[in-house]
């Protein structure tokens, strides 16, 4: 119940039902999944390898990959803002979620719910 209430607070806009918006929502969901996954890999695999196993190459590889994924996610959010009617507060929540482990993965689930609701 709490998850649904948070999702409703996160998305208070009326979702358009055209094919372009659904495609944009799908792209945004994938971008959130990629960004969230790379953050988790960086924090829970690469950083421990650097500090515990003396392998700084892990962060050197994973850091830029996550940086590119993060930038792609933010660009997709900004591109989708007008079409999906995301207001400033919602945009800020989605950007902040990208900095929190599992936050972007939660955003991806919200995007998936909206995507499924739009196709029915």
C-alpha positions in Angstrom: 0.0 0.0 0.0 2.8 2.4 0.9 4.5 1.7 -2.5 1.3 2.5 -4.4 0.9 5.8 -2.4 4.5 6.8 -3.2 3.9 6.0 -6.8 0.8 8.1 -6.9 2.7 11.0 -5.3 5.5 10.6 -7.8 3.2 10.5 -10.9 0.2 12.9 -10.6 0.1 13.8 -14.3 -2.3 12.5 -16.9 -0.5 10.0 -19.1 -1.1 10.5 -22.9 -2.0 7.4 -24.7 -0.3 8.0 -28.1 2.4 5.6 -29.4 5.2 8.2 -29.2 4.6 8.8 -25.5 4.6 5.0 -24.9 7.8 4.6 -26.8 9.4 7.5 -24.8 8.2 6.0 -21.6 9.8 2.7 -22.5 13.1 4.4 -23.3 13.0 6.2 -20.0 12.3 3.0 -18.1 15.3 1.3 -19.8 17.5 4.3 -19.1 16.5 4.1 -15.4 17.2 0.4 -15.3 20.6 0.8 -16.9 21.5 3.8 -14.6 20.4 2.0 -11.5 22.2 -1.2 -12.4 25.5 0.5 -13.1 25.2 2.4 -9.8 24.7 -0.8 -7.9 27.6 -2.4 -9.7 29.8 0.6 -9.0 28.9 0.7 -5.3 28.7 -3.0 -4.4 31.3 -4.6 -6.8 33.8 -2.0 -8.1 34.4 0.0 -4.9 34.8 -3.1 -2.6 37.2 -4.6 -5.2 39.2 -1.3 -5.1 39.4 -1.1 -1.3 39.4 -4.7 -0.3 41.2 -6.5 -3.1 43.5 -3.7 -4.3 42.0 -3.5 -7.8 41.5 0.2 -8.6 40.9 -0.8 -12.3 37.4 -1.9 -11.3 36.4 1.7 -10.5 38.3 3.0 -13.4 36.2 0.9 -15.7 32.8 1.0 -13.9 33.0 4.7 -13.0 32.8 6.1 -16.6 30.2 3.5 -17.6 28.0 4.6 -14.8 28.7 8.3 -15.6 27.5 7.8 -19.2 24.5 5.9 -18.0 23.6 8.6 -15.5 23.9 11.4 -18.2 21.8 9.3 -20.6 19.1 8.9 -17.9 19.0 12.6 -17.1 18.9 13.6 -20.8 15.9 11.2 -21.2 14.1 12.7 -18.2 14.6 16.2 -19.6 13.5 15.1 -23.1 10.4 13.4 -21.7 9.4 16.1 -19.4 7.0 18.0 -21.7 5.6 15.0 -23.5 4.8 13.0 -20.3 3.8 16.2 -18.4 6.3 15.7 -15.6 6.3 18.8 -13.4 9.3 20.3 -11.6 8.8 18.5 -8.3 8.4 15.2 -10.0 11.4 15.8 -12.1 13.4 16.6 -9.0 12.3 13.4 -7.2 13.3 11.3 -10.2 16.7 13.0 -10.4 17.3 12.5 -6.6 16.2 8.9 -7.0 19.2 8.4 -9.4 21.6 9.2 -6.6 20.1 6.7 -4.1 21.0 3.0 -4.5 17.9 1.2 -5.8 16.2 4.6 -6.4 16.4 4.5 -10.2 15.3 0.9 -10.1 12.2 2.0 -8.2 11.6 4.7 -10.8 11.9 2.1 -13.6 9.1 0.1 -11.9 6.9 3.2 -11.8 7.6 3.8 -15.5 6.7 0.2 -16.2 3.4 0.6 -14.4 2.6 3.7 -16.4 3.7 2.0 -19.6 1.4 -0.9 -18.9 -1.5 1.3 -17.9 -1.1 3.3 -21.2 -1.3 0.2 -23.4 -4.6 -1.1 -21.8 
